[in-house]
């Protein structure tokens, strides 16, 4: 899991898991942006950066590609789904600053995945992010009705919970 195992996208998880509806929207946004970013950045990396031997700039170029994809998605939401503009106007920028998207596409290139495997890994990375965000949103909603010690209210209990989730997910390592 990219969030719990590699610590990618923790900031977006904390901000996006306040309500289940926000978690679902953020999850969908991350899956779409990760998928599209992977499909665009893999050919750029292989056929342009690799041939010109300038892989040094891949992080900057991948961030630009991700920014363009998010900007296009925001424009599409504003154009065709004006009633959802307010909701996704807050969620899509969170996707832009989400390190999970960049982490997954950089991992795809660094490991040397093929185009198909890179695309599948990106979708699975987005789904892993979605699982973590949705579970944490559910836990946050349940914790709201419990008595939590004063020092652990808010983000501290969320970090403790995510740490316990990481240990639980680590137990599944190697099963597939």
KOLGU-891117 format. One record per residue: residue in one letter; x, y, z of N, C-alpha, C, O in turn; residue number from 1. Coordinates in steps of 0.2 Angstrom, whole numbers, m for minus. Each point is the difference from the previous one (the first is absolute). Layout:
N
PT  residuo     nx     ny     nz    cax    cay    caz     cx     cy     cz     ox     oy     oz  num
PT        A      X      Y      Z      X      Y      Z      X      Y      Z      X      Y      Z  NUM
...
! end
This chain:
176
PT  residuo     nx     ny     nz    cax    cay    caz     cx     cy     cz     ox     oy     oz  num
PT        X      4     m6      0     m4      6      0      4      6      0      5      1      4    1
PT        X     m6      4     m9      4      6      0      0      4      6      5      4      1    2
PT        X    m11     m3      2      0      4      6      3     m3      6      4      3      3    3
PT        X     m6     m9     m2      2     m3      7      7     m3     m1      3     m1      6    4
PT        X     m1     m1    m11      6     m4     m1      6      5     m2      5     m1      2    5
PT        X     m7      6     m6      6      4     m3     m1      7      2      4      4     m1    6
PT        X     m9     m2      5     m2      6      3     m1      6     m6      2      5      1    7
PT        X     m4     m7     m6     m2      4     m6     m7      3      2     m5     m4      1    8
PT        X      4     10     m2     m7      3      0     m3      1      7     m6      0      1    9
PT        X     10      0      4     m3      0      7     m3      7      1     m6      0      4   10
PT        X      8      5     m6     m3      7      1     m7      0     m3     m5      2      3   11
PT        X      4     m5     m9     m6     m1     m3     m5     m4      3     m6      1      1   12
PT        X      9     m6      2     m4     m5      4     m3      3      6     m6      0      2   13
PT        X     10      4      2     m2      4      6     m5      5     m2     m5      1      3   14
PT        X      6      3     m8     m5      5     m2     m6     m3     m4     m6      3      1   15
PT        X      6     m8     m4     m5     m3     m4     m5     m5      3     m5     m2     m3   16
PT        X      7      0      9     m3     m5      3     m5      2      6     m2     m3      5   17
PT        X      0     10     m5     m4      2      5     m7     m2     m1     m3     m1      6   18
PT        X      0      0    m12     m6     m3     m1      0     m6     m5      5      1     m4   19
PT        X     m9     m5      4      0     m6     m5     m1      3     m7      3     m3     m4   20
PT        X     m8      8      3     m1      2     m6      6      3     m3      2      0     m6   21
PT        X      2      4     10      6      3     m3      6     m5     m1      3      0     m5   22
PT        X     m3     m6      9      4     m5     m1     m1     m4     m7      5     m1     m3   23
PT        X    m11      0      2     m2     m3     m7      2      5     m6      2     m3     m5   24
PT        X     m4      9      6      2      5     m6      8      0      0      2      0     m6   25
PT        X      1      1     11      8      0      0      3     m7     m3      4      1     m4   26
PT        X     m7     m6      6      2     m7     m3     m1      0     m7      5     m2     m4   27
PT        X    m11      4      1     m1      0     m7      5      4     m4      2     m1     m5   28
PT        X     m1      7      8      4      5     m3      7     m3     m1      4      1     m5   29
PT        X     m1     m4     11      7     m2      0      0     m6     m5      5     m1     m4   30
PT        X    m10     m4      4      0     m5     m5      1      2     m7      4     m2     m4   31
PT        X     m8      7      2     m1      3     m7      7      4     m1      3     m1     m6   32
PT        X     m1      5     10      6      4     m1      6     m5     m1      5      1     m4   33
PT        X     m4     m6      9      5     m4      0      1     m4     m7      5     m1     m3   34
PT        X    m11     m2      1     m1     m4     m6      2      5     m6      4     m3     m4   35
PT        X     m7      9      3      2      4     m5      7      2      0      4      0     m5   36
PT        X     m1      2     11      7      2      0      5     m6     m2      5      1     m3   37
PT        X     m7     m7      5      4     m5     m2      0     m2     m7      5     m1     m3   38
PT        X    m11      2      0      0     m1     m8      4      5     m4      2     m1     m5   39
PT        X     m2      7      8      4      6     m3      7      0      1      4      1     m4   40
PT        X     m2     m2     11      7      0      2      4     m6     m2      6      1     m1   41
PT        X     m9     m7      0      4     m5     m2      4      1     m7      6     m1     m1   42
PT        X    m10      3     m4      3      1     m7      5      6      0      5      0     m3   43
PT        X     m7      5      7      5      6      1      6     m3      3      6      2     m3   44
PT        X     m6     m6      8      6     m2      3      4     m5     m5      6      1      0   45
PT        X     m9     m5     m3      3     m5     m4      3      3     m7      5     m1     m2   46
PT        X    m10      5     m1      2      2     m7      3      7      0      3      1     m5   47
PT        X     m3      3     10      2      6     m1      6      1      5      6      1     m1   48
PT        X     m7     m2      8      5      1      5      5     m5      0      6      1      1   49
PT        X     m8     m8     m3      5     m5     m1      4      1     m6      6     m1      1   50
PT        X     m8      3     m6      4      1     m6      4      5      0      6      0     m2   51
PT        X     m8      6      5      4      6      1      5      0      6      4      4      1   52
PT        X     m5    m10      3      4     m1      6      0      6      5      4      2      3   53
PT        X    m11      0     m2     m1      6      5     m5     m2      5     m5      3      2   54
PT        X      6     m9      1     m5     m3      5      0      4      6     m4      0      5   55
PT        X      9      4     m4      1      5      5     m6      4      1     m2      2      6   56
PT        X     m1      0    m11     m6      5      0     m7     m4      1     m5      3     m1   57
PT        X      5     m9      2     m6     m4     m1     m5      2      6     m6      0     m1   58
PT        X      9      2      7     m5      2      5     m3      6     m1     m6      1      0   59
PT        X      9      4     m3     m3      6     m2     m5     m1     m6     m5      3      0   60
PT        X      7     m6     m5     m4     m2     m5     m6     m3      2     m6      1     m3   61
PT        X      6     m6      7     m5     m4      2     m5      4      4     m6      0      0   62
PT        X      9      5      4     m5      5      4     m3      4     m5     m6      2      2   63
PT        X      9      0     m7     m3      4     m5     m6     m3     m3     m6      2     m1   64
PT        X      7     m9     m1     m5     m4     m3     m6     m1      4     m6      1     m2   65
PT        X      8     m2      9     m6     m1      5     m4      7      1     m6     m1      0   66
PT        X     10      6      0     m3      7      0     m5      1     m6     m6      3      1   67
PT        X      8     m5     m7     m4      1     m6     m6     m4      1     m6      2     m2   68
PT        X      7     m8      4     m6     m5      0     m5      3      5     m6      0     m1   69
PT        X      8      2      7     m4      3      5     m4      6     m3     m6      1      1   70
PT        X     10      3     m4     m3      6     m3     m5     m1     m5     m6      3      0   71
PT        X      7     m8     m4     m5     m2     m5     m6     m3      3     m6      1     m2   72
PT        X      7     m5      7     m6     m3      4     m4      5      3     m6      0      0   73
PT        X      9      5      3     m3      6      3     m4      3     m5     m6      2      1   74
PT        X      9      0     m7     m4      3     m5     m6     m4     m3     m5      3     m1   75
PT        X      6    m10      1     m5     m4     m2     m6      0      5     m6      0     m2   76
PT        X      8     m1      8     m6      1      5     m3      6      0     m6      0      0   77
PT        X      9      6     m1     m3      6      0     m4      1     m6     m6      3      0   78
PT        X      8     m6     m6     m4      1     m6     m6     m5      0     m6      2     m2   79
PT        X      7     m8      4     m6     m5     m1     m4     m2      6     m5     m2      0   80
PT        X      8      3      6     m3     m2      6      0      6      5      3      0      5   81
PT        X     m6      6     m7      0      6      3     m3     m1      7      2      4      5   82
PT        X     m7     m9     m4     m2     m1      7      5     m3      5     m1      1      6   83
PT        X      6     m4     m9      5     m3      4      6      4      1      5     m2      3   84
PT        X     m5      8     m6      6      4      0      2      2      7      6      0      1   85
PT        X    m10      1      4      2      2      7      3     m6      3      5      1      4   86
PT        X     m8     m7     m5      3     m6      3      7     m2     m2      5     m1      3   87
PT        X     m5      0    m10      6     m2     m3      5      6      0      6     m1     m1   88
PT        X     m8      7      1      5      6      1      4     m1      6      6      3      0   89
PT        X     m8     m6      5      4     m1      6      4     m6      0      6     m1      3   90
PT        X     m9     m5     m7      4     m6      0      5     m1     m5      6     m2      2   91
PT        X     m7      5     m8      5     m1     m5      7      3      2      5     m2     m2   92
PT        X     m5      8      5      6      3      2      4     m4      5      6      0      0   93
PT        X    m10     m4      4      3     m4      5      4     m6     m4      5     m3      2   94
PT        X     m8      1     m8      3     m5     m4      7      3     m3      5     m4      0   95
PT        X     m5     10     m1      6      3     m3      6      0      5      6     m2     m2   96
PT        X     m7      3      8      5      0      5      1     m7      3      4      0      5   97
PT        X     m8     m5     m7      1     m6      3      6     m4     m3      1     m1     m6   98
PT        X      4     m1     11      6     m3     m2     m1     m7     m2      4     m3     m3   99
PT        X    m10      0      4     m1     m7     m2      0      0     m7      2     m5     m3  100
PT        X     m5     10     m1      0     m1     m7      7      1     m3      2     m5     m4  101
PT        X      2      9      6      7      1     m2      4     m6      2      4     m2     m4  102
PT        X     m5      0     10      3     m6      2     m1     m6     m4      5     m4     m1  103
PT        X    m11      2     m1     m2     m5     m4      4      0     m7      2     m5     m2  104
PT        X     m3     11     m1      3      0     m7      7      0      0      3     m2     m4  105
PT        X      0      5      9      8      0      1      2     m7      1      5     m3     m2  106
PT        X     m9     m1      6      2     m7      2     m1     m4     m7      5     m4     m1  107
PT        X    m10      5     m3      0     m3     m6      6      0     m4      2     m5     m3  108
PT        X      0     11      2      6      2     m4      6     m3      3      4     m3     m4  109
PT        X     m3      4     10      6     m3      4      1     m7      0      6     m3     m1  110
PT        X    m12     m1      1      1     m7      1      0     m3     m8      3     m5     m1  111
PT        X     m5      9     m3      1     m2     m7     m6     m4     m3      1     m4     m4  112
PT        X     m7      6      6     m6     m4     m2     m1      2     m7      1      5     m3  113
PT        X     m4    m10     m1     m3      1     m7     m6      5      1     m2      1      5  114
PT        X      0      1    m11     m6      4      0     m6     m3      3     m3      4      4  115
PT        X      2    m10     m6     m6     m3      3      0     m1      8     m4      1      3  116
PT        X     10     m4     m1      1     m1      7      0      7      4     m2      0      5  117
PT        X      5      5     m8      0      7      3     m7      2      1     m2      3      5  118
PT        X     m2     m4    m10     m7      2      0     m4     m4      5     m4      3      4  119
PT        X      5     m9     m4     m4     m4      5      3      2      7     m4      0      5  120
PT        X     10      1     m4      3      2      7     m3      6      2     m1      1      6  121
PT        X      0      4    m11     m3      6      2     m7      0      2     m2      3      5  122
PT        X     m2     m7     m8     m7     m1      2      0     m4      7     m4      2      4  123
PT        X      8     m7     m3      1     m3      6      2      4      6     m2      0      6  124
PT        X      7      5     m8      2      4      5     m5      5      2     m1      2      6  125
PT        X     m3      0    m11     m6      5      2     m5     m4      4     m3      3      4  126
PT        X      2     m9     m6     m5     m4      4      2     m1      7     m4      0      5  127
PT        X     11     m1     m4      3     m1      7     m1      7      4     m2     m1      6  128
PT        X      3      6    m10     m1      7      4     m8      0      2     m1      3      5  129
PT        X     m3     m5    m10     m7      1      2     m2     m5      6     m4      3      4  130
PT        X      7     m9     m4     m2     m4      6      2      3      6     m4      1      5  131
PT        X     10      2     m5      3      3      6     m5      7      2     m1      0      6  132
PT        X      0      4    m11     m4      6      2     m7     m2      2     m3      3      5  133
PT        X      0     m8     m8     m7     m2      2      0     m3      7     m5      2      4  134
PT        X      9     m6     m3      0     m3      7      2      5      5     m4      0      5  135
PT        X      8      4     m6      2      6      5     m6      4      1     m1      3      5  136
PT        X     m3     m1    m11     m6      4      1     m5     m3      4     m3      3      4  137
PT        X      2    m10     m5     m5     m4      4      2      0      8     m4      1      4  138
PT        X     11     m2     m3      2      0      7      0      7      3     m2      1      6  139
PT        X      3      4    m10     m1      7      3     m7      2      2     m1      3      5  140
PT        X     m4     m6    m10     m7      1      2     m2     m3      6     m4      2      4  141
PT        X      7     m8     m3     m2     m4      6      4      3      7     m3      0      5  142
PT        X      9      2     m6      4      3      5     m4      6      3      1      2      6  143
PT        X     m4      2    m11     m3      6      2     m5     m1      6     m2      5      4  144
PT        X     m1    m11     m3     m5     m1      5      3     m4      6     m4     m2      4  145
PT        X     10      1     m4      3     m3      6      4      5      4      2      6     m2  146
PT        X     m1     m8      8      4      4      5      8     m1     m2      2     m6      1  147
PT        X      1     11     m3      7      0     m2      4      4      5     m2      6      1  148
PT        X      7     m8      2      4      4      5      2      7     m4      1      0     m6  149
PT        X     m1      5     10      1      7     m3      6      1     m4      0      3     m6  150
PT        X      6     m6      8      6      1     m4     m1     m4     m7      4      2     m5  151
PT        X     m8     m7      4     m1     m4     m6     m5      2     m4     m1     m3     m6  152
PT        X     m3      9      7     m5      2     m4      2      3     m6      5      3     m1  153
PT        X     m8     m5     m5      1      3     m6      5     m4     m4      0     m6     m1  154
PT        X      6      9     m2      5     m3     m4      4     m5      4      1     m6     m3  155
PT        X      1      7      9      3     m6      4     m3     m7      0      3     m5     m1  156
PT        X     m9      5      2     m4     m6      0      0     m3     m7      0     m6     m1  157
PT        X     m1     10     m4      0     m2     m7      7     m3     m2      0     m5     m3  158
PT        X      6      8      6      6     m3     m2      1     m6      4      4     m5     m3  159
PT        X     m6      4      9      0     m6      4     m4     m6     m4      3     m5     m1  160
PT        X     m8      7     m1     m5     m5     m4      4     m2     m6      0     m6     m2  161
PT        X      2     11     m2      4     m2     m6      6     m4      1      1     m4     m4  162
PT        X      2      5      9      6     m4      2     m2     m7      1      3     m5     m2  163
PT        X     m9      4      6     m2     m7      1     m3     m3     m6      1     m6     m1  164
PT        X     m4     10     m4     m2     m3     m6      6     m2     m4      0     m5     m4  165
PT        X      6      9      4      6     m2     m4      2     m7      3      3     m4     m4  166
PT        X     m3      3     10      3     m6      3     m5     m6     m2      2     m5     m2  167
PT        X     m8      7      1     m5     m6     m2      1     m1     m7      0     m6     m2  168
PT        X      1     11     m3      1     m1     m7      7     m3     m1      1     m4     m4  169
PT        X      4      5      8      6     m3      0      0     m8      1      3     m4     m3  170
PT        X     m8      2      7     m1     m7      1     m3     m4     m7      1     m6      0  171
PT        X     m3     10     m4     m2     m3     m7      5      0     m5     m1     m3     m5  172
PT        X      7      5      7      6      1     m5      2     m7     m2      1     m5      4  173
PT        X     m1      4    m11      2     m7     m2     m5     m5     m1      1     m5     m3  174
PT        X     m7      7      4     m6     m5     m1     m2      0     m7     m2     m6     m2  175
PT        X      3     11     m2     m2      0     m7      6     m1     m5      0     m1     m6  176
! end
